[in-house]
Amino acid sequence: MVAELDNLVGSGLLKREPPSDAELRQFIAHARHALADAALPGISPSGRFDLAYNAAHALSLAALRANGYRPGDGRGHRAIVFQSLVHTLDAPETLASTLNRYHTRRNRSEYATYEPATDAEARDLLALATRTHDLLVAWLRRHRPRMSLARD
């Protein structure tokens, strides 16, 4: 798996950088708060979608950082964190590709034509972000067992 990520370093999409437990805990705390808020029924579907997207991105970035990589500075630096999940967490291809699809949908709505998220999209993205959280926690317990993952 590292070979695939190192190939992305060679192309400039990723940079090598040693992981920091403090940084990982911050990403996880941010994601957990966003996941909790995304589950609140009083928030609009678009609001829940945005919160779930932010959680999924923070968790995917944490997975990349836990493996000793950081996105490059160029175009696609947000998408690469989703695309690399198959290598960082050994995530199913369907998880990575669906998160990447929601990334494209989010960008289209954010930067081109605003289209409110549906309730089904918000629920689906929340489930995917929660699955990413669970995969990350399991990976950290296997590979960084001394790192505290206490719930806040």
N, C-alpha and C positions, 0 to 999 in steps of 0.2 A: 504494500500500500504506500509506503514511503516513496518508492520510486515514482509513482504517479504524481505525488505531490511535489517531489523534487523536479519533475519535468515542468510543472507549472511555475516553479521558481525560475527555471531557465528561460521561460517565456515572459517573465515579469509579472504574471498574474498573482504570484505569492512571493513573500519574503520569509526567510528563516528568522525566527526570534524565539529565544527561550521563554517557556511559559512562566507565568507568575500565579501562584495560588491566590493571592489577594485579588488580582484582576479577574480570575475565574470566578471567585466568590461574588464579585460585583456583578458580573454578567448574569450569573444564576439568580442573584437576589432581584435584579431588575426584571428578569424574565418571569420569576415567580409572582411578582407584583402585577405585571402585565397580564399574566394568565388568570390571576384571581379577578382582576377587573374585567377581562374579556368574558368571563363567565356570568357577569352581572346582567340580569334580564332587563333592567331599565335603560340600558345603553343601546343606542341605535345599532343596527347591523353593521353599518360602515365604521362606527366607533369600535365595536367589538372586533371587526376584521383588522383594523389598524393596530389595536392592542395585541391581538394574536400574532399578527405579522411581526411586530416589534419583538415579541417574546421569541418567536421562531428564529428571527435573525440573531438576537443576543445569544441564544443557545447554540446556534450553528457557528457563530463566531467563537464562542467559548470552546467548542469542539476543535475548531481549527487552531486556536491558541494553545489548547492543552496538548496538541500534537507538535507544537513548536513552530507554527507558521502564522503569518499575518497576511491579509490581502495586500496586494500591490496598490499603488496610488492611481493606476489608470482606470480606464473605462471598464465597467463590469466588476468593480471591487465589492459590491454588495451581493451580486449574484453568485460569485465564486464560493461564498461560504455555504450556500445551499448545494451547489453542484459538487462540492468536496465531501459532503456527508457520507457518501459511499466509501470514502477512503478514511475519514477521520473517526467515524463511529461504526463502520461496517453496516451502515443503514441500508435498508432495502432501496433499490433503484427507484421504486415507485414513490417513496417518501421524498427523496431528493428531487425527482422530476416534478412532483406535484407542488412542492414548495417553490421550485423555480418557476412554475406556471403562475402561481399566486404572486410571485415577485414581479413577473411581467405584467400581470393584471394590475397590481398596485402602481407600478410605474406609469402604465398607460393612463390610469385614472388620475394620478398625481401630476403628471407632466403634459398630458395631451387633452383628452376629453374626460371630464369627471363623470364617472358612472358609479352610483351608490352600490355598495356591496349588498348582496342578498343575505337573508337570515341563514340559508343553507351554506353559503360560502363562509360566513362568519363561524358557524358551528364546525364546518369541516376544517377550517384553518386552525381553530382552537384545538381540535382533536389531534391534528398533525403536530402542532407546537407542543402539546402535552406528550405525545409519543417521542418527540425529539428530546424533551426534558428527561423522560425515563431512560432513553438510550444513553444520554450524556451521563446521568447519575450512575448508571450501571458501568459505563466505561471508566469513569473516574474511580469507582470503587475497586475495579480490577487493576487499573494502571497507576493510580495515585491514592492508595488506600489510606495514607496518613493525612490526606486533605480533609478538613472538616467540611461537611455538607449540611450542617444543621439548618433546619427550617427557621425562617424568621417570623 
